[in-house]
């Protein structure tokens, strides 16, 4: 039955025995003490950020105190070489074509990301790496996304999207390695040939160390050493080979470096964006949206993969809060004119893998989990991310000093090409698409339950999506490729279920990227394994 609300003055006039002023005063007091209903939309603003802070804050101190063990050393070395050097190589286009960026900008960007996400971040396992108003617009949209809880969109993301995007990134690494080599043919031909030799040396020795770590030929501590330091040793050895014998006379192309803590062309570190014409503010908006789409998918998917269901993690995630932090780092990047950092594939899952400790959990770990989150029967080492990122950031600052800048300038580009090939091939080896295409070796593999025609259909859809993304990135419309990446999610959610797959086949071919424990931060996964 509808209720008619009358004005307070009218109610006061009809109150017998009570003066109009007294009645009005009473009604005003009642109205002041009556709780007002806040719209649900307003109450939900920032709810994801608040929830992330509450779930992560009990673990903050342990992120630092639990991390003082040997696993920090090899993981820091691995992430430093796998993150910083490819970041510099990827920035060669900006360095050589625009003259507005240099090695110093890339290192400062890496340091900023490492410092912010290690000290303030909610997800220490996520590895972040590397123009004005574009960055500022993107930063604002990042903050709006976190406050409006749009990271809950991740509940729709499954292995279908992650494997396809990871497959694409792997081939980008392979393709960029080839690009680094071919560009050297613009100079000395003999130096280019030496570059190819060094690239192959880097690739082969890295995989050789990796293969030896998987055999039974040596003591387990030696095998672990090969696994931890094989790639850094290969990179240092291949770089040193460039200065041995006749290789040195070929003068292979090396990395360009600038002055100590000096921005490109001697410019000031503060970008005076307010001096630009007003039209550039509006022109930058669509590019800021494109950058936001890329970072939204890239950063969050790398976070999901780094906390995948194959890793027995003990500590809760914080997607909303970390994406708000990413907006801050994007804003700072635009303010000082450095490449904007964000989550990286394949570095993030490599980081998590390097931290795994095999064995049973200690009683202390079990007690902490029962008090704060949930019980667990497996052991992991997800406490070291903060220390490792702090170490990586500190090494970036060390590289900006004179002696180490000189050493960095001695690294041949051919070695970086080999590093790209190794990281791309290694990521392909563990990608879900590659696994589905290879012959099944285990008779108990669930893929045996999937009809071969449906398996090929599922993989074909992923390969078509990969091909479309890769083709676009090689065209004049390359800036729009993040939109295609984002469309993978509705493709999986709305189109694939309408194709002739059974529910059992889809649950085998696809599933949540992370465990239900990790997905709680975004409202749980809509797809169950």
TANORTA-V618833 format. One record per backbone hydrogen bond with DSSP energy under -0.5 kcal/mol. CO is the residue of the C=O (numbers start at 0). NH is the residue of the N-H. Records with the same first field share a line. If there is no record, write none. Layout:
CO->NH  NH
This chain:
2->4
3->5
6->10
7->11
8->12
9->13
11->14
13->15
14->17
18->22
19->23
20->24
21->25
22->26
23->27
24->28
25->29
26->30
27->31
28->32
29->33
35->37
38->41  42
39->43
41->44
43->46
45->49
46->50
47->51
48->52
49->53
50->54
51->55
52->56
53->57
55->58  59
56->59
58->62
59->63
60->63  64
61->65
63->66
64->67
66->68
68->71
69->72  73
70->74
71->75
72->76
73->77
74->78
75->79
76->80
77->81
78->82
79->83  84
80->85
82->86
83->87
84->88
85->89
86->90
88->91
89->92
90->94
91->95
92->96
93->97  98  99  100
101->105
102->106
103->107
104->108
105->109
106->110
107->111
108->112
109->113
110->114
111->115
112->116
113->117
114->118
115->119  120
122->125
125->127
126->343
128->341
130->132  133
131->134  135
132->136
133->137
134->138
135->139
136->140
137->141
138->142
139->143
140->144
141->145
142->146
143->147
144->149
145->148
146->45
148->151
149->152
150->153
151->154
152->155
153->156
154->525
156->512
157->161
158->162
159->163
160->164
161->165
162->166
163->167
164->168
165->169
166->170
167->171
168->172
169->173
170->174
171->175
172->176
173->177
174->178
175->179
176->180
177->181
178->182
179->183
180->183
181->184
182->185
183->186
187->191
188->192
189->193
190->194
191->195
192->196
193->197
194->198
195->199
196->200
197->201
198->202
199->203
200->204
201->205
202->206
203->207
204->208
205->209
206->210
207->211
208->212
210->213
211->214
218->221  222
219->223
220->224
221->225
222->226
223->227
224->228
225->229
228->232
229->233
230->234
231->235
232->236
233->237
234->238
235->239
236->240
237->241
238->241
239->242
240->243
242->244
243->246
244->247  248
245->249
246->249
247->250
252->412  413
258->261
262->265
263->266
268->270
269->271
270->272
271->274
272->275
276->279
277->280  281
278->282
279->283
280->284
281->284  285
282->286
283->287
284->288
285->289
286->290
287->291
288->292
289->293
290->294
291->295
292->296
293->297
294->298  299
295->299
296->300
297->301
298->302
299->303
300->304
301->305
302->306
304->307
306->514
307->310
309->311
310->312
317->321
318->322
319->323
320->324
321->325
322->326
323->327
324->328
325->329
326->330
327->331
328->332
329->333
330->334
331->335
332->336  337
334->270
341->128
343->347
345->349
346->350
347->351
348->352
349->353
350->354
351->354
352->355
355->357
358->378
361->365
362->366
363->367
364->368
365->369
366->370
367->371
368->372
380->383
383->387
384->388
385->389
386->390
387->391
388->392
389->393
390->394
391->395
392->396
393->397
394->398
395->399
396->399
397->400
399->260
400->404
401->405
402->406
403->407
404->408
406->409
407->410
410->254
411->414  415
412->416
413->417
414->418
415->419
416->420
417->421
418->422
419->423
420->424
421->425
422->426
423->427
424->428
425->429
427->430
430->434
431->435
432->436
433->437
441->444
444->447
445->448
446->449
450->454
451->455
452->456
453->457
454->458
455->459
456->460
457->461
458->462
459->463
460->464
461->465
462->466
463->467
464->468
465->469
466->470
467->471
468->472
469->473
470->473
471->474
474->477
476->479
477->480
479->482  483
480->484
481->485
482->486
484->487
485->488  489
486->490
487->491
488->492
489->493  494
490->494  495
494->497
495->498
498->500
501->505
502->506
503->507
504->508
505->509
510->158
512->308
514->518
515->519
517->520
518->521  523
519->522
